[in-house]
Amino acid sequence: MKNCGFLMAKDYKSAYNALIERKCYPLSMREARLSRQKISVEDLLLFFFHIDMQLKCKVRIDKAIESFLDMHHNEVLKASLVTVLNSLKNGLSLGTAFETCSEIFGWTIVTLLKSAEQTGHLSDIIKNILKFLKLQADWKNKVKRAVAYPIFVALVAVFILTFSICLLGPQVLSLLSDIDHQEIPPMTQFVLYLLPPLAEIAGYFFGALLLGLFLGALGKHGRATILNMLLKIPKIGPIAIKISLWQFCKILHIALDAKLNFMEALQLSISATAFESIKNELIKAKNLIADGYPIGESFAKTKFVTHEMLSAVFMGEESGDLSASFSSISNVQYEEVLLDLKILGRQLSVGLAIFTGFVFLLIVSGLLFPIYSYVEVAGA
């Protein structure tokens, strides 16, 4: 019987000896290089879409996972699913099996799968997870599209300015030196003498900033600090808050649909919140609810929660359908995020136009105009 799988080992020799000890004789071995890969939202979306289709065809979930292994190529995801399958074969429950790879699938998905297994709503939960992952992938792509073009054009403008200084700068100085008593224009002096050191200083500054952000992102406290700083950036902070609240409400809606009680669903949604300041405010609301305060009043005592959200929570509390209320809130937040991204894109376009005009002014007045003046003098 031939099988394939993954084994964590420091080198080929250690992996081979470990397989022999388990009475497995390898026909071929290769390095998976798991540390160089990652699982994207799209990979998870493809996996759960496959599981959803297989469950509709009445296929057992372990068989569905095995069939997915034959068609996907992400080594990290395949290694994680092999671990899940081995856990299922050893008698572990579905939620517990996925919990062994919680760092890959996330605690939100793991907890939802646990609740689905307990309540018997696995198919419905898979559908809700698919909806959540689709929306998550959608707004990430929209954020990338909103900032990708302005960043690209800004980099092109900087490249053209740098290229012009390096190519035309020496030519301008050479031409001006050929004319006796020719004074170098102030703008040319700025472009050739002051702009390069200023750009170098700015490059060191932003390089050090990026390095600091990268090193800070490696640690848990560093990531929390960076995310909280993000909330204070004009235009970006409000969008980040809305995205976080959208994710909170969407997960809470999915958890309530999975038949979790409200406190369990609330805890799950809070644990998935990335921003510590928002998480702390939501924890305050949870503690007030645990102390017996009404849900709407508890959320009203926290920051970041808007009046529209509070109105929906009060209505859901009165009607007894909080799941529908939080679903409505998440939909509104999502539409607001899309609108804010469009506005941000327009504002970036205006700022980009001003920046491009400034670059064009520097090139024309500092480099091209002196060349034109020299040609005019030479012609005369």
Buried (B, 14 or more C-beta within 10 A) or exposed (E): EEEEEBBEBEEEEEBBEEBEEEEEEEEEEEEBEBEEBEBEBEBBBBBBBBBBEBBEEEBEBBEBBBEBBEEBEBBBBBBBBBBBBBBBEEEBBBBBBBBBBBEBBBEBBBBBBBBBBBEEBBEBBBBBBBEBBEBBBEBBEBBEEBBEBBEEBBEEBEEBBEEBBEEBBEEBBEBBEEEEEBEBBEBBEBBBEEBBEEBEEEEEEEEEEEEEBEEBEEEEEBBBBBBBEBBEEEEBBBBBBBBBBBBBBBBBBBBBBBBBEBEBBBBBBBBBBBBBBBBEBBBBBBEBBEEEBEBBBBBBEBEBBBEEBBEBBBBBBEEEEBBBBBBBBBBBBBEBBBEBBEEBBEEBEEEBEEBBEEBBEBBEBBBBBBBEBBEEEEEE
